[in-house]
Amino acid sequence: MKQKALFVAAAAVLLGAFVVAAWIYKGGETPEPVQPADPVYSQLIRMHSPTLGKPDAKVQLVEFIDPACEACAGFYPLVKKIIAANPDEIRLVMRYAPFHKGSSAVVAVLEATKKQDKFWPALEALLATQSDWTQHHTANVGRVWKHLEGLGLDLEQVRNDMASPQIARAVAQDLADAKALGINKTPSFFVNGQLLTIFGYEPLKALVEQALAAP
């Protein structure tokens, strides 16, 4: 009963945050003025954003992701392939754009795993099993837990942490930034502040290589 109560409380907090975030995204005022797309601006990289790679890497690769997005799951191994080719020169920054129904709760789970330094294995586990917990473009957070077993996570603590107002604010902020940057689909990529306008592995690879070759 305690576990159920915690989950209900978490869901209530997330629902409220998502309603606020949706209002911001659809027509409310953004919390900051729109600035040019460049990695030094906070609309692309926030303090709460999960990162992989050196902070001073030559290439800052920012991805707006929805964990329930089929294209995001399919494209993630290709992103890893690009990074693996230049591991010391590319930093991956993840931003959330939970456009699918129920996805904001899954994002909250992922944010909570950060507190136990398990974000990246948790993300990969959920993307790999996406077809089990997402049906008809709707995410079912109740089905994600079994896929997080074996990662060394305290899942009860994850359930507690996902209800944190700090996490709710992070989700709302990312949605507001997505709106300010004109993001309306996932995955969307920025390479050193430049938006990838033609989606695909080869265009992204070419844009990264161009940034790597720049003086």
C-alpha positions as CSV (number, residue, x, y, z in Angstrom):
1,M,0.0,0.0,0.0
2,K,2.9,2.3,0.8
3,Q,4.4,1.7,-2.6
4,K,1.1,2.3,-4.3
5,A,0.6,5.6,-2.4
6,L,4.1,6.8,-3.3
7,F,3.4,6.0,-7.0
8,V,0.1,7.8,-6.9
9,A,1.7,10.8,-5.3
10,A,4.5,10.8,-7.9
11,A,2.0,10.6,-10.7
12,A,0.0,13.5,-9.3
13,V,3.1,15.7,-9.1
14,L,4.2,14.8,-12.6
15,L,0.7,15.3,-14.0
16,G,0.7,18.8,-12.6
17,A,4.1,19.6,-13.9
18,F,3.2,18.3,-17.3
19,V,0.1,20.4,-17.5
20,V,2.2,23.5,-16.7
21,A,4.9,22.4,-19.2
22,A,2.3,21.8,-21.9
23,W,0.8,25.3,-21.3
24,I,4.3,26.8,-21.6
25,Y,5.0,24.8,-24.7
26,K,1.7,25.5,-26.5
27,G,1.4,29.2,-25.9
28,G,2.6,30.5,-22.5
29,E,5.6,32.7,-22.0
30,T,8.9,31.0,-22.0
31,P,11.0,31.6,-18.8
32,E,13.8,33.2,-20.7
33,P,14.1,35.2,-23.9
34,V,14.8,33.3,-27.1
35,Q,18.5,33.4,-27.9
36,P,20.5,32.2,-30.9
37,A,21.1,28.5,-31.0
38,D,24.5,28.1,-29.6
39,P,25.8,25.7,-26.9
40,V,26.8,28.5,-24.6
41,Y,23.2,29.5,-24.2
42,S,21.2,27.8,-21.5
43,Q,18.3,26.9,-23.8
44,L,20.5,24.2,-25.2
45,I,22.4,23.0,-22.2
46,R,21.0,23.1,-18.7
47,M,22.6,22.2,-15.4
48,H,20.3,19.3,-15.0
49,S,20.9,17.9,-18.5
50,P,22.5,14.4,-18.5
51,T,25.9,14.4,-20.3
52,L,28.3,11.9,-21.7
53,G,31.8,12.9,-22.5
54,K,34.3,15.6,-21.6
55,P,32.8,19.1,-20.7
56,D,35.5,20.7,-22.9
57,A,35.0,18.4,-25.9
58,K,35.3,20.2,-29.3
59,V,31.8,19.0,-30.4
60,Q,28.8,19.5,-28.2
61,L,26.0,17.2,-29.5
62,V,22.7,18.1,-28.0
63,E,19.8,15.7,-28.5
64,F,16.1,16.3,-27.7
65,I,14.7,12.9,-26.9
66,D,11.4,11.3,-26.0
67,P,12.1,7.8,-24.5
68,A,8.7,6.6,-26.0
69,C,9.7,7.7,-29.5
70,E,10.3,4.8,-31.8
71,A,12.8,6.8,-34.0
72,C,14.7,7.8,-30.8
73,A,15.2,4.2,-29.9
74,G,16.2,3.2,-33.4
75,F,18.6,6.2,-33.8
76,Y,20.4,5.9,-30.4
77,P,22.8,3.1,-31.5
78,L,23.8,5.3,-34.4
79,V,24.5,8.2,-32.1
80,K,26.7,5.9,-30.0
81,K,28.5,4.9,-33.2
82,I,29.3,8.5,-34.0
83,I,30.6,9.1,-30.5
84,A,32.7,5.9,-30.5
85,A,34.6,7.1,-33.6
86,N,35.7,10.3,-31.7
87,P,35.2,9.5,-28.0
88,D,37.4,12.3,-26.6
89,E,36.1,15.0,-28.9
90,I,32.3,14.7,-28.6
91,R,30.1,15.4,-25.6
92,L,26.5,14.2,-25.8
93,V,23.9,16.3,-23.9
94,M,20.4,14.8,-23.5
95,R,17.4,17.1,-23.3
96,Y,13.8,15.8,-22.8
97,A,10.9,16.4,-25.2
98,P,8.2,14.0,-23.9
99,F,5.6,14.6,-26.6
100,H,4.1,11.1,-26.3
101,K,1.3,10.5,-23.8
102,G,2.7,9.2,-20.6
103,S,6.2,9.8,-21.5
104,S,6.8,12.6,-18.9
105,A,6.5,9.9,-16.2
106,V,9.2,7.8,-17.9
107,V,11.4,10.8,-18.1
108,A,10.9,11.4,-14.4
109,V,12.1,7.8,-13.8
110,L,15.2,8.4,-15.9
111,E,15.9,11.6,-14.0
112,A,15.6,9.8,-10.7
113,T,18.1,7.2,-11.8
114,K,20.6,10.0,-12.2
115,K,20.7,10.3,-8.4
116,Q,22.2,6.8,-8.3
117,D,24.5,7.4,-11.3
118,K,22.6,5.0,-13.5
119,F,21.0,7.3,-16.1
120,W,22.8,5.9,-19.1
121,P,22.3,2.2,-18.4
122,A,18.7,2.9,-17.5
123,L,18.2,4.9,-20.7
124,E,19.7,2.1,-22.8
125,A,17.6,-0.5,-21.0
126,L,14.4,1.4,-21.6
127,L,15.1,2.2,-25.2
128,A,16.0,-1.4,-25.9
129,T,12.7,-2.6,-24.4
130,Q,10.5,0.3,-25.6
131,S,8.1,-1.9,-27.5
132,D,7.1,-3.6,-24.2
133,W,6.2,-0.4,-22.3
134,T,4.9,1.8,-25.2
135,Q,1.9,0.8,-27.3
136,H,0.0,2.9,-29.7
137,H,2.3,5.9,-29.0
138,T,1.4,5.8,-25.3
139,A,3.9,5.1,-22.6
140,N,3.0,2.9,-19.6
141,V,5.4,3.7,-16.8
142,G,4.1,0.8,-14.8
143,R,5.8,-1.5,-17.3
144,V,9.2,0.0,-17.1
145,W,10.3,-1.2,-13.7
146,K,11.0,-4.8,-14.7
147,H,13.4,-3.5,-17.3
148,L,15.4,-1.6,-14.7
149,E,16.1,-4.7,-12.6
150,G,19.6,-5.9,-12.6
151,L,21.1,-2.4,-13.0
152,G,22.0,-2.1,-9.3
153,L,19.3,0.5,-8.7
154,D,17.3,0.9,-5.5
155,L,13.9,1.0,-7.3
156,E,12.0,2.0,-4.2
157,Q,14.3,5.1,-4.0
158,V,13.7,5.8,-7.7
159,R,9.9,5.8,-7.0
160,N,10.4,8.2,-4.2
161,D,12.8,10.5,-6.2
162,M,10.7,10.7,-9.3
163,A,8.1,12.7,-7.4
164,S,10.6,15.4,-6.6
165,P,9.6,18.9,-7.5
166,Q,13.1,19.4,-8.9
167,I,12.5,16.7,-11.5
168,A,9.1,18.1,-12.4
169,R,10.8,21.5,-12.9
170,A,13.5,19.9,-15.1
171,V,10.8,18.3,-17.4
172,A,8.9,21.6,-17.6
173,Q,12.1,23.5,-18.4
174,D,13.1,21.2,-21.2
175,L,9.7,21.4,-22.8
176,A,9.8,25.2,-22.6
177,D,13.3,25.2,-24.2
178,A,12.1,22.9,-26.9
179,K,9.4,25.4,-27.7
180,A,11.8,28.3,-27.7
181,L,14.1,26.4,-30.1
182,G,11.4,25.4,-32.4
183,I,11.6,21.7,-31.6
184,N,8.4,19.8,-32.5
185,K,9.7,16.3,-33.2
186,T,12.1,13.8,-31.8
187,P,14.9,13.1,-32.0
188,S,16.2,16.6,-32.8
189,F,19.9,17.4,-32.8
190,F,22.1,20.4,-32.5
191,V,25.8,20.2,-33.2
192,N,27.8,23.1,-31.7
193,G,24.6,25.1,-31.7
194,Q,23.6,24.3,-35.3
195,L,20.3,22.5,-35.8
196,L,20.3,19.3,-38.0
197,T,17.7,20.2,-40.6
198,I,17.9,17.0,-42.6
199,F,17.2,14.0,-40.4
200,G,19.3,10.9,-40.9
201,Y,22.5,9.2,-39.9
202,E,24.6,10.5,-42.8
203,P,23.5,14.2,-42.4
204,L,24.2,14.0,-38.6
205,K,27.6,12.3,-39.2
206,A,28.5,14.9,-41.8
207,L,27.6,17.8,-39.5
208,V,29.6,16.3,-36.6
209,E,32.6,15.7,-38.9
210,Q,32.3,19.3,-40.1
211,A,32.4,20.5,-36.5
212,L,35.4,18.3,-35.8
213,A,37.3,19.6,-38.8
214,A,36.6,23.3,-37.9
215,P,39.6,25.3,-36.6
